[in-house]
Amino acid sequence: MIEKIYKNKYMATCDNCGTGQEFDNWADIMEFMWEEGWKKKLVDGEWKHYCTECYEA
Ligand SMILES: [Zn+2]
């Protein structure tokens, strides 16, 4: 999942294992996910995000 934390920070968290990272803006998250190979999946109308390890497992 991607959630807004504090005032202007974002947190990207794997919905399976809970591993996560903090970012300053949305574009950084998108770049990170693209480079690291994270995947998103629509589940019951909600976007779930998975890190590379969980996605490949
Ligand atoms: Zn994971």
N, CA, C, O and the ligand as a Tripos MOL2 file, in Angstrom:
@<TRIPOS>MOLECULE
protein
  229   227    58     0     0
PROTEIN
NO_CHARGES

@<TRIPOS>ATOM
      1 N           0.8460   -1.1880    0.0000 N.3       1 MET1
      2 CA          0.0000    0.0000    0.0000 C.3       1 MET1
      3 C           0.8830    1.2410    0.0000 C.2       1 MET1
      4 O           2.0590    1.1920    0.3600 O.2       1 MET1
      5 N           0.3010    2.3210   -0.4020 N.am      2 ILE2
      6 CA          0.9970    3.5940   -0.3270 C.3       2 ILE2
      7 C           0.1490    4.5040    0.5540 C.2       2 ILE2
      8 O          -1.0350    4.7190    0.2920 O.2       2 ILE2
      9 N           0.7680    5.0270    1.5890 N.am      3 GLU3
     10 CA          0.0060    5.9070    2.4670 C.3       3 GLU3
     11 C           0.7850    7.1690    2.7600 C.2       3 GLU3
     12 O           2.0150    7.2060    2.7130 O.2       3 GLU3
     13 N           0.0190    8.1990    3.0630 N.am      4 LYS4
     14 CA          0.6230    9.4710    3.3860 C.3       4 LYS4
     15 C           0.9530    9.4550    4.8670 C.2       4 LYS4
     16 O           0.1000    9.1340    5.6950 O.2       4 LYS4
     17 N           2.1900    9.8010    5.2050 N.am      5 ILE5
     18 CA          2.5530    9.8650    6.6070 C.3       5 ILE5
     19 C           3.1010   11.2500    6.9040 C.2       5 ILE5
     20 O           3.6010   11.9290    6.0070 O.2       5 ILE5
     21 N           3.0090   11.6640    8.1360 N.am      6 TYR6
     22 CA          3.4180   13.0090    8.5410 C.3       6 TYR6
     23 C           2.7330   14.0290    7.6320 C.2       6 TYR6
     24 O           1.5950   13.8320    7.2060 O.2       6 TYR6
     25 N           3.4300   15.1020    7.3490 N.am      7 LYS7
     26 CA          2.8060   16.1680    6.5830 C.3       7 LYS7
     27 C           2.9590   15.9630    5.0870 C.2       7 LYS7
     28 O           2.0100   16.0980    4.3150 O.2       7 LYS7
     29 N           4.1810   15.6350    4.7060 N.am      8 ASN8
     30 CA          4.4110   15.5160    3.2670 C.3       8 ASN8
     31 C           5.3480   14.3680    2.9260 C.2       8 ASN8
     32 O           6.2360   14.4880    2.0820 O.2       8 ASN8
     33 N           5.1220   13.2490    3.6110 N.am      9 LYS9
     34 CA          5.9250   12.0640    3.3250 C.3       9 LYS9
     35 C           4.9890   10.9440    2.9230 C.2       9 LYS9
     36 O           3.8240   10.9010    3.3200 O.2       9 LYS9
     37 N           5.5270   10.0480    2.1300 N.am     10 TYR10
     38 CA          4.7480    8.8960    1.7270 C.3      10 TYR10
     39 C           5.4840    7.6310    2.1250 C.2      10 TYR10
     40 O           6.7130    7.5930    2.1750 O.2      10 TYR10
     41 N           4.7140    6.6120    2.4010 N.am     11 MET11
     42 CA          5.2830    5.3420    2.7900 C.3      11 MET11
     43 C           4.7540    4.2720    1.8440 C.2      11 MET11
     44 O           3.5460    4.1000    1.6780 O.2      11 MET11
     45 N           5.6930    3.5590    1.2310 N.am     12 ALA12
     46 CA          5.2990    2.4460    0.3680 C.3      12 ALA12
     47 C           5.5650    1.1600    1.1350 C.2      12 ALA12
     48 O           6.6910    0.9070    1.5640 O.2      12 ALA12
     49 N           4.5370    0.3570    1.3040 N.am     13 THR13
     50 CA          4.6680   -0.8700    2.0830 C.3      13 THR13
     51 C           4.1710   -2.0670    1.2970 C.2      13 THR13
     52 O           3.1400   -2.0060    0.6260 O.2      13 THR13
     53 N           4.9190   -3.1560    1.3900 N.am     14 CYS14
     54 CA          4.4890   -4.3940    0.7470 C.3      14 CYS14
     55 C           3.2900   -4.9410    1.5160 C.2      14 CYS14
     56 O           3.3480   -5.0780    2.7380 O.2      14 CYS14
     57 N           2.2100   -5.2510    0.8110 N.am     15 ASP15
     58 CA          1.0090   -5.7210    1.4820 C.3      15 ASP15
     59 C           1.1160   -7.1650    1.9350 C.2      15 ASP15
     60 O           0.2260   -7.6720    2.6180 O.2      15 ASP15
     61 N           2.1800   -7.8180    1.5650 N.am     16 ASN16
     62 CA          2.3490   -9.2020    1.9940 C.3      16 ASN16
     63 C           3.3080   -9.3260    3.1820 C.2      16 ASN16
     64 O           2.9420   -9.8840    4.2170 O.2      16 ASN16
     65 N           4.5160   -8.8170    3.0390 N.am     17 CYS17
     66 CA          5.5120   -9.0070    4.0990 C.3      17 CYS17
     67 C           5.7060   -7.7680    4.9670 C.2      17 CYS17
     68 O           6.3220   -7.8500    6.0300 O.2      17 CYS17
     69 N           5.1960   -6.6400    4.5340 N.am     18 GLY18
     70 CA          5.2620   -5.4480    5.3720 C.3      18 GLY18
     71 C           6.5440   -4.6380    5.2340 C.2      18 GLY18
     72 O           6.7240   -3.6340    5.9240 O.2      18 GLY18
     73 N           7.4260   -5.0670    4.3540 N.am     19 THR19
     74 CA          8.6410   -4.3010    4.1420 C.3      19 THR19
     75 C           8.2660   -2.9620    3.5220 C.2      19 THR19
     76 O           7.3640   -2.8930    2.6880 O.2      19 THR19
     77 N           8.9460   -1.9130    3.9220 N.am     20 GLY20
     78 CA          8.5350   -0.6210    3.4040 C.3      20 GLY20
     79 C           9.6340    0.4080    3.3630 C.2      20 GLY20
     80 O          10.7240    0.2140    3.9020 O.2      20 GLY20
     81 N           9.3260    1.4920    2.7200 N.am     21 GLN21
     82 CA         10.2790    2.5790    2.6120 C.3      21 GLN21
     83 C           9.5500    3.9120    2.5580 C.2      21 GLN21
     84 O           8.4080    4.0150    2.1110 O.2      21 GLN21
     85 N          10.2630    4.9310    3.0360 N.am     22 GLU22
     86 CA          9.6640    6.2630    3.1240 C.3      22 GLU22
     87 C          10.1320    7.1190    1.9560 C.2      22 GLU22
     88 O          11.2780    7.0130    1.5180 O.2      22 GLU22
     89 N           9.2350    7.9720    1.4520 N.am     23 PHE23
     90 CA          9.5850    8.8270    0.3200 C.3      23 PHE23
     91 C           9.0720   10.2410    0.5210 C.2      23 PHE23
     92 O           8.1470   10.4940    1.2930 O.2      23 PHE23
     93 N           9.7050   11.1450   -0.1980 N.am     24 ASP24
     94 CA          9.2980   12.5440   -0.1010 C.3      24 ASP24
     95 C           8.1390   12.8880   -1.0200 C.2      24 ASP24
     96 O           7.3630   13.8040   -0.7460 O.2      24 ASP24
     97 N           8.0330   12.1610   -2.0840 N.am     25 ASN25
     98 CA          6.9280   12.4540   -2.9900 C.3      25 ASN25
     99 C           6.5240   11.2380   -3.8150 C.2      25 ASN25
    100 O           7.2160   10.2210   -3.8550 O.2      25 ASN25
    101 N           5.4060   11.3830   -4.4530 N.am     26 TRP26
    102 CA          4.7910   10.3030   -5.2020 C.3      26 TRP26
    103 C           5.6870    9.8190   -6.3420 C.2      26 TRP26
    104 O           5.7860    8.6180   -6.5930 O.2      26 TRP26
    105 N           6.3260   10.7430   -7.0160 N.am     27 ALA27
    106 CA          7.1720   10.3970   -8.1600 C.3      27 ALA27
    107 C           8.3240    9.4880   -7.7360 C.2      27 ALA27
    108 O           8.7140    8.5830   -8.4740 O.2      27 ALA27
    109 N           8.8670    9.7360   -6.5370 N.am     28 ASP28
    110 CA          9.9570    8.9040   -6.0360 C.3      28 ASP28
    111 C           9.5000    7.4720   -5.7980 C.2      28 ASP28
    112 O          10.2430    6.5200   -6.0410 O.2      28 ASP28
    113 N           8.2750    7.3330   -5.3240 N.am     29 ILE29
    114 CA          7.7280    5.9950   -5.0910 C.3      29 ILE29
    115 C           7.6000    5.2490   -6.4130 C.2      29 ILE29
    116 O           7.9930    4.0880   -6.5320 O.2      29 ILE29
    117 N           7.0470    5.9340   -7.3930 N.am     30 MET30
    118 CA          6.8530    5.3130   -8.7000 C.3      30 MET30
    119 C           8.1880    4.8750   -9.2990 C.2      30 MET30
    120 O           8.2960    3.8040   -9.8960 O.2      30 MET30
    121 N           9.1980    5.7200   -9.1280 N.am     31 GLU31
    122 CA         10.5150    5.4060   -9.6520 C.3      31 GLU31
    123 C          11.1060    4.2030   -8.9180 C.2      31 GLU31
    124 O          11.6790    3.3020   -9.5300 O.2      31 GLU31
    125 N          10.9530    4.2120   -7.5970 N.am     32 PHE32
    126 CA         11.4530    3.1080   -6.7830 C.3      32 PHE32
    127 C          10.7950    1.8000   -7.1970 C.2      32 PHE32
    128 O          11.4790    0.7950   -7.3940 O.2      32 PHE32
    129 N           9.4840    1.8050   -7.3300 N.am     33 MET33
    130 CA          8.7510    0.5860   -7.6640 C.3      33 MET33
    131 C           9.1390    0.0730   -9.0340 C.2      33 MET33
    132 O           9.2420   -1.1320   -9.2640 O.2      33 MET33
    133 N           9.3500    1.0070   -9.9300 N.am     34 TRP34
    134 CA          9.7410    0.6410  -11.2730 C.3      34 TRP34
    135 C          11.1300    0.0000  -11.2680 C.2      34 TRP34
    136 O          11.3500   -1.0410  -11.8870 O.2      34 TRP34
    137 N          12.0540    0.6390  -10.5620 N.am     35 GLU35
    138 CA         13.4320    0.1460  -10.5370 C.3      35 GLU35
    139 C          13.5860   -1.1550   -9.7590 C.2      35 GLU35
    140 O          14.3580   -2.0320  -10.1460 O.2      35 GLU35
    141 N          12.8410   -1.2730   -8.6520 N.am     36 GLU36
    142 CA         12.9670   -2.4600   -7.8150 C.3      36 GLU36
    143 C          12.1090   -3.6210   -8.2940 C.2      36 GLU36
    144 O          12.3100   -4.7690   -7.8960 O.2      36 GLU36
    145 N          11.1680   -3.3090   -9.1370 N.am     37 GLY37
    146 CA         10.3100   -4.3660   -9.6550 C.3      37 GLY37
    147 C           9.1130   -4.6950   -8.7850 C.2      37 GLY37
    148 O           8.6100   -5.8180   -8.8220 O.2      37 GLY37
    149 N           8.6500   -3.7330   -8.0010 N.am     38 TRP38
    150 CA          7.4240   -3.9260   -7.2190 C.3      38 TRP38
    151 C           6.2380   -3.9990   -8.1750 C.2      38 TRP38
    152 O           6.2530   -3.4160   -9.2600 O.2      38 TRP38
    153 N           5.2040   -4.7340   -7.7430 N.am     39 LYS39
    154 CA          4.0160   -4.8480   -8.5740 C.3      39 LYS39
    155 C           2.7840   -4.4090   -7.8070 C.2      39 LYS39
    156 O           2.7130   -4.5520   -6.5870 O.2      39 LYS39
    157 N           1.8170   -3.8730   -8.5330 N.am     40 LYS40
    158 CA          0.5490   -3.5470   -7.8860 C.3      40 LYS40
    159 C          -0.5520   -4.3770   -8.5050 C.2      40 LYS40
    160 O          -0.5000   -4.7550   -9.6760 O.2      40 LYS40
    161 N          -1.5450   -4.6480   -7.6870 N.am     41 LYS41
    162 CA         -2.6140   -5.5340   -8.1000 C.3      41 LYS41
    163 C          -3.9070   -4.9920   -7.5160 C.2      41 LYS41
    164 O          -3.9450   -4.5680   -6.3610 O.2      41 LYS41
    165 N          -4.9610   -5.0060   -8.3130 N.am     42 LEU42
    166 CA         -6.2500   -4.5110   -7.8430 C.3      42 LEU42
    167 C          -7.0180   -5.6470   -7.1600 C.2      42 LEU42
    168 O          -7.3970   -6.6260   -7.8030 O.2      42 LEU42
    169 N          -7.2420   -5.5040   -5.8510 N.am     43 VAL43
    170 CA         -7.9490   -6.5230   -5.0820 C.3      43 VAL43
    171 C          -9.1520   -5.8870   -4.4020 C.2      43 VAL43
    172 O          -9.0050   -5.0020   -3.5600 O.2      43 VAL43
    173 N         -10.3390   -6.3440   -4.7720 N.am     44 ASP44
    174 CA        -11.5700   -5.7950   -4.1930 C.3      44 ASP44
    175 C         -11.6260   -4.2720   -4.2520 C.2      44 ASP44
    176 O         -12.0450   -3.6170   -3.2980 O.2      44 ASP44
    177 N         -11.2010   -3.7210   -5.3810 N.am     45 GLY45
    178 CA        -11.2720   -2.2790   -5.5600 C.3      45 GLY45
    179 C         -10.1700   -1.4900   -4.8900 C.2      45 GLY45
    180 O         -10.1830   -0.2590   -4.8960 O.2      45 GLY45
    181 N          -9.2030   -2.2070   -4.3040 N.am     46 GLU46
    182 CA         -8.0890   -1.5260   -3.6510 C.3      46 GLU46
    183 C          -6.7780   -1.9570   -4.2620 C.2      46 GLU46
    184 O          -6.5860   -3.1350   -4.5640 O.2      46 GLU46
    185 N          -5.8730   -1.0140   -4.4470 N.am     47 TRP47
    186 CA         -4.5640   -1.3540   -4.9860 C.3      47 TRP47
    187 C          -3.6810   -1.9270   -3.8940 C.2      47 TRP47
    188 O          -3.4650   -1.3160   -2.8470 O.2      47 TRP47
    189 N          -3.1740   -3.1360   -4.1760 N.am     48 LYS48
    190 CA         -2.2250   -3.7590   -3.2600 C.3      48 LYS48
    191 C          -0.8620   -3.7130   -3.9200 C.2      48 LYS48
    192 O          -0.7380   -3.8390   -5.1380 O.2      48 LYS48
    193 N           0.1530   -3.5310   -3.0980 N.am     49 HIS49
    194 CA          1.5090   -3.4580   -3.6370 C.3      49 HIS49
    195 C           2.3680   -4.5770   -3.0630 C.2      49 HIS49
    196 O           2.3060   -4.8950   -1.8750 O.2      49 HIS49
    197 N           3.1630   -5.1580   -3.9400 N.am     50 TYR50
    198 CA          4.0020   -6.2740   -3.5180 C.3      50 TYR50
    199 C           5.4510   -6.0480   -3.9030 C.2      50 TYR50
    200 O           5.7540   -5.6330   -5.0210 O.2      50 TYR50
    201 N           6.3470   -6.3270   -2.9580 N.am     51 CYS51
    202 CA          7.7650   -6.1890   -3.2540 C.3      51 CYS51
    203 C           8.1940   -7.3220   -4.1900 C.2      51 CYS51
    204 O           7.4460   -8.2710   -4.4220 O.2      51 CYS51
    205 N           9.3720   -7.2050   -4.7020 N.am     52 THR52
    206 CA          9.8480   -8.1580   -5.6800 C.3      52 THR52
    207 C           9.8250   -9.5900   -5.1550 C.2      52 THR52
    208 O           9.3930  -10.5090   -5.8510 O.2      52 THR52
    209 N          10.2930   -9.7730   -3.9200 N.am     53 GLU53
    210 CA         10.3650  -11.1150   -3.3420 C.3      53 GLU53
    211 C           8.9930  -11.7540   -3.2280 C.2      53 GLU53
    212 O           8.8210  -12.9210   -3.5820 O.2      53 GLU53
    213 N           8.0280  -11.0120   -2.7450 N.am     54 CYS54
    214 CA          6.6760  -11.5570   -2.5650 C.3      54 CYS54
    215 C           5.9980  -11.8020   -3.9020 C.2      54 CYS54
    216 O           5.2470  -12.7640   -4.0670 O.2      54 CYS54
    217 N           6.2680  -10.9370   -4.8350 N.am     55 TYR55
    218 CA          5.6430  -11.0880   -6.1340 C.3      55 TYR55
    219 C           6.1580  -12.3250   -6.8530 C.2      55 TYR55
    220 O           5.4150  -13.0180   -7.5490 O.2      55 TYR55
    221 N           7.4480  -12.5860   -6.6680 N.am     56 GLU56
    222 CA          8.0500  -13.7290   -7.3540 C.3      56 GLU56
    223 C           7.7820  -15.0390   -6.6460 C.2      56 GLU56
    224 O           7.8790  -16.1070   -7.2490 O.2      56 GLU56
    225 N           7.4450  -14.9640   -5.3720 N.am     57 ALA57
    226 CA          7.2100  -16.1780   -4.5820 C.3      57 ALA57
    227 C           5.9330  -16.8880   -5.0240 C.2      57 ALA57
    228 O           5.5810  -17.9280   -4.4670 O.2      57 ALA57
    229 ZN          6.9470   -8.3350    0.3600 Zn       58 ZN58
@<TRIPOS>BOND
     1     1     2 1
     2     2     3 1
     3     3     4 2
     4     3     5 am
     5     5     6 1
     6     6     7 1
     7     7     8 2
     8     7     9 am
     9     9    10 1
    10    10    11 1
    11    11    12 2
    12    11    13 am
    13    13    14 1
    14    14    15 1
    15    15    16 2
    16    15    17 am
    17    17    18 1
    18    18    19 1
    19    19    20 2
    20    19    21 am
    21    21    22 1
    22    22    23 1
    23    23    24 2
    24    23    25 am
    25    25    26 1
    26    26    27 1
    27    27    28 2
    28    27    29 am
    29    29    30 1
    30    30    31 1
    31    31    32 2
    32    31    33 am
    33    33    34 1
    34    34    35 1
    35    35    36 2
    36    35    37 am
    37    37    38 1
    38    38    39 1
    39    39    40 2
    40    39    41 am
    41    41    42 1
    42    42    43 1
    43    43    44 2
    44    43    45 am
    45    45    46 1
    46    46    47 1
    47    47    48 2
    48    47    49 am
    49    49    50 1
    50    50    51 1
    51    51    52 2
    52    51    53 am
    53    53    54 1
    54    54    55 1
    55    55    56 2
    56    55    57 am
    57    57    58 1
    58    58    59 1
    59    59    60 2
    60    59    61 am
    61    61    62 1
    62    62    63 1
    63    63    64 2
    64    63    65 am
    65    65    66 1
    66    66    67 1
    67    67    68 2
    68    67    69 am
    69    69    70 1
    70    70    71 1
    71    71    72 2
    72    71    73 am
    73    73    74 1
    74    74    75 1
    75    75    76 2
    76    75    77 am
    77    77    78 1
    78    78    79 1
    79    79    80 2
    80    79    81 am
    81    81    82 1
    82    82    83 1
    83    83    84 2
    84    83    85 am
    85    85    86 1
    86    86    87 1
    87    87    88 2
    88    87    89 am
    89    89    90 1
    90    90    91 1
    91    91    92 2
    92    91    93 am
    93    93    94 1
    94    94    95 1
    95    95    96 2
    96    95    97 am
    97    97    98 1
    98    98    99 1
    99    99   100 2
   100    99   101 am
   101   101   102 1
   102   102   103 1
   103   103   104 2
   104   103   105 am
   105   105   106 1
   106   106   107 1
   107   107   108 2
   108   107   109 am
   109   109   110 1
   110   110   111 1
   111   111   112 2
   112   111   113 am
   113   113   114 1
   114   114   115 1
   115   115   116 2
   116   115   117 am
   117   117   118 1
   118   118   119 1
   119   119   120 2
   120   119   121 am
   121   121   122 1
   122   122   123 1
   123   123   124 2
   124   123   125 am
   125   125   126 1
   126   126   127 1
   127   127   128 2
   128   127   129 am
   129   129   130 1
   130   130   131 1
   131   131   132 2
   132   131   133 am
   133   133   134 1
   134   134   135 1
   135   135   136 2
   136   135   137 am
   137   137   138 1
   138   138   139 1
   139   139   140 2
   140   139   141 am
   141   141   142 1
   142   142   143 1
   143   143   144 2
   144   143   145 am
   145   145   146 1
   146   146   147 1
   147   147   148 2
   148   147   149 am
   149   149   150 1
   150   150   151 1
   151   151   152 2
   152   151   153 am
   153   153   154 1
   154   154   155 1
   155   155   156 2
   156   155   157 am
   157   157   158 1
   158   158   159 1
   159   159   160 2
   160   159   161 am
   161   161   162 1
   162   162   163 1
   163   163   164 2
   164   163   165 am
   165   165   166 1
   166   166   167 1
   167   167   168 2
   168   167   169 am
   169   169   170 1
   170   170   171 1
   171   171   172 2
   172   171   173 am
   173   173   174 1
   174   174   175 1
   175   175   176 2
   176   175   177 am
   177   177   178 1
   178   178   179 1
   179   179   180 2
   180   179   181 am
   181   181   182 1
   182   182   183 1
   183   183   184 2
   184   183   185 am
   185   185   186 1
   186   186   187 1
   187   187   188 2
   188   187   189 am
   189   189   190 1
   190   190   191 1
   191   191   192 2
   192   191   193 am
   193   193   194 1
   194   194   195 1
   195   195   196 2
   196   195   197 am
   197   197   198 1
   198   198   199 1
   199   199   200 2
   200   199   201 am
   201   201   202 1
   202   202   203 1
   203   203   204 2
   204   203   205 am
   205   205   206 1
   206   206   207 1
   207   207   208 2
   208   207   209 am
   209   209   210 1
   210   210   211 1
   211   211   212 2
   212   211   213 am
   213   213   214 1
   214   214   215 1
   215   215   216 2
   216   215   217 am
   217   217   218 1
   218   218   219 1
   219   219   220 2
   220   219   221 am
   221   221   222 1
   222   222   223 1
   223   223   224 2
   224   223   225 am
   225   225   226 1
   226   226   227 1
   227   227   228 2
@<TRIPOS>SUBSTRUCTURE
     1 MET1         2 RESIDUE 1 A MET
     2 ILE2         6 RESIDUE 1 A ILE
     3 GLU3        10 RESIDUE 1 A GLU
     4 LYS4        14 RESIDUE 1 A LYS
     5 ILE5        18 RESIDUE 1 A ILE
     6 TYR6        22 RESIDUE 1 A TYR
     7 LYS7        26 RESIDUE 1 A LYS
     8 ASN8        30 RESIDUE 1 A ASN
     9 LYS9        34 RESIDUE 1 A LYS
    10 TYR10       38 RESIDUE 1 A TYR
    11 MET11       42 RESIDUE 1 A MET
    12 ALA12       46 RESIDUE 1 A ALA
    13 THR13       50 RESIDUE 1 A THR
    14 CYS14       54 RESIDUE 1 A CYS
    15 ASP15       58 RESIDUE 1 A ASP
    16 ASN16       62 RESIDUE 1 A ASN
    17 CYS17       66 RESIDUE 1 A CYS
    18 GLY18       70 RESIDUE 1 A GLY
    19 THR19       74 RESIDUE 1 A THR
    20 GLY20       78 RESIDUE 1 A GLY
    21 GLN21       82 RESIDUE 1 A GLN
    22 GLU22       86 RESIDUE 1 A GLU
    23 PHE23       90 RESIDUE 1 A PHE
    24 ASP24       94 RESIDUE 1 A ASP
    25 ASN25       98 RESIDUE 1 A ASN
    26 TRP26      102 RESIDUE 1 A TRP
    27 ALA27      106 RESIDUE 1 A ALA
    28 ASP28      110 RESIDUE 1 A ASP
    29 ILE29      114 RESIDUE 1 A ILE
    30 MET30      118 RESIDUE 1 A MET
    31 GLU31      122 RESIDUE 1 A GLU
    32 PHE32      126 RESIDUE 1 A PHE
    33 MET33      130 RESIDUE 1 A MET
    34 TRP34      134 RESIDUE 1 A TRP
    35 GLU35      138 RESIDUE 1 A GLU
    36 GLU36      142 RESIDUE 1 A GLU
    37 GLY37      146 RESIDUE 1 A GLY
    38 TRP38      150 RESIDUE 1 A TRP
    39 LYS39      154 RESIDUE 1 A LYS
    40 LYS40      158 RESIDUE 1 A LYS
    41 LYS41      162 RESIDUE 1 A LYS
    42 LEU42      166 RESIDUE 1 A LEU
    43 VAL43      170 RESIDUE 1 A VAL
    44 ASP44      174 RESIDUE 1 A ASP
    45 GLY45      178 RESIDUE 1 A GLY
    46 GLU46      182 RESIDUE 1 A GLU
    47 TRP47      186 RESIDUE 1 A TRP
    48 LYS48      190 RESIDUE 1 A LYS
    49 HIS49      194 RESIDUE 1 A HIS
    50 TYR50      198 RESIDUE 1 A TYR
    51 CYS51      202 RESIDUE 1 A CYS
    52 THR52      206 RESIDUE 1 A THR
    53 GLU53      210 RESIDUE 1 A GLU
    54 CYS54      214 RESIDUE 1 A CYS
    55 TYR55      218 RESIDUE 1 A TYR
    56 GLU56      222 RESIDUE 1 A GLU
    57 ALA57      226 RESIDUE 1 A ALA
    58 ZN58       229 GROUP 0 **** ****
